[in-house]
Amino acid sequence: MEKMKDAPVLEGEEPKSAAEIVEEVLKTEVKESTFLRNVGLQSSRNNSGKATAEVAAHVRVLEQKLERSELQAEVMQEELAAIKMKAE
């Protein structure tokens, strides 16, 4: 996994997220990933491509939510700092 994490990223591509790396390792190292099936991300071997796409889409949505939350927190920190300055 470390090799995949540290692998160079081609120009124009985004680096793989930790979830994508784990998913890829589970698919290549384990014949049948019971983990992915147990968490509802893989229903059978026949539609593993579909499951991969679903996982990738879910990861993107979660990453976007996280980014929005981080931006909101940053804005709130700036507003708090401004309020503190006014209070002094």
C-alpha positions in Angstrom: 0.0 0.0 0.0 2.9 2.4 0.8 4.2 1.9 -2.7 0.8 2.8 -4.2 0.5 5.8 -1.9 4.0 7.1 -2.8 3.7 6.3 -6.6 4.1 9.3 -8.8 0.9 10.8 -10.2 0.6 11.4 -13.9 0.0 15.0 -15.0 -3.6 15.9 -15.0 -4.6 13.1 -12.6 -5.4 13.3 -9.0 -3.6 11.1 -6.5 -5.5 8.0 -5.3 -7.3 8.5 -2.0 -6.6 6.1 0.9 -9.9 4.4 0.4 -9.2 3.7 -3.3 -5.8 2.3 -2.4 -7.2 0.0 0.3 -9.9 -1.1 -2.1 -7.4 -1.9 -4.8 -5.1 -3.8 -2.4 -8.1 -5.8 -1.1 -9.1 -6.8 -4.6 -5.6 -7.8 -5.6 -4.4 -9.5 -2.4 -7.5 -11.2 -1.3 -9.4 -13.6 -3.6 -12.7 -12.6 -2.3 -13.0 -9.4 -0.3 -15.5 -10.2 2.5 -14.7 -6.8 4.0 -16.1 -4.9 1.0 -19.1 -7.3 0.8 -19.8 -7.0 4.6 -19.9 -3.2 4.4 -22.2 -3.3 1.5 -19.8 -2.0 -1.2 -19.5 -5.3 -3.1 -22.4 -7.6 -3.7 -20.8 -10.2 -5.9 -17.8 -10.9 -8.1 -19.9 -10.4 -11.2 -20.5 -6.7 -10.7 -17.2 -5.7 -9.1 -16.7 -3.0 -11.7 -20.0 -1.5 -10.7 -19.0 -1.7 -7.0 -15.7 -0.1 -7.8 -17.5 2.8 -9.5 -20.0 3.1 -6.6 -17.2 3.2 -4.1 -15.3 5.8 -6.1 -18.4 7.9 -6.4 -19.1 7.6 -2.6 -15.5 8.5 -1.8 -15.7 11.6 -4.0 -18.9 12.7 -2.3 -17.4 12.3 1.1 -14.2 14.1 0.1 -16.3 17.0 -1.2 -18.3 17.1 2.1 -15.0 17.1 4.0 -13.6 19.9 1.9 -16.8 22.0 2.4 -16.6 21.4 6.2 -13.0 22.4 6.3 -13.8 25.6 4.4 -16.7 26.4 6.7 -14.4 25.9 9.7 -11.8 28.2 8.2 -14.4 30.9 7.6 -15.7 30.5 11.2 -12.2 30.8 12.6 -11.7 34.0 10.6 -15.0 35.4 11.8 -14.2 34.5 15.4 -10.8 36.2 15.1 -12.5 39.3 13.8 -15.0 39.3 16.7 -12.2 38.9 19.2 -10.3 41.9 17.7 -13.5 44.1 17.9 -14.0 43.1 21.5 -10.5 44.2 22.4 
